[in-house]
Amino acid sequence: MSIIYNKKKIGWNFRKSRVAESATIGSGCYIGDYAVIGDNCTIGDNTIIYDRVSLVRNCSVGNDCVIQPGVTMGADGFALKDWRKENF
């Protein structure tokens, strides 16, 4: 079951999802349950954002994309800092 709002299809439990006021969502998009769309994120037309996806901040997703369940974009990654130079 889903709800259509302004030509955007959103999951039936969308009340538990969070979309920042500064986010831009294209037409024909689907946003799944418990999704988090953060500040200044942009989602293109006809894109599918599945359940429990987090777009943390300043992320851009193009048109006709599919973001699979549980994906996190825009957050700090794993070991991006080269710790070996400091410890050896």
Secondary structure, DSSP 8 states (H G I E B T S, - for coil): -EEEETTEEEETTGGGSEE-TT-EE-TT-EE-TT-EEEET-EE-TT-EE-TT-EEEES-EE-TT-EE-TT-EESS--SS-S-HHHHH-
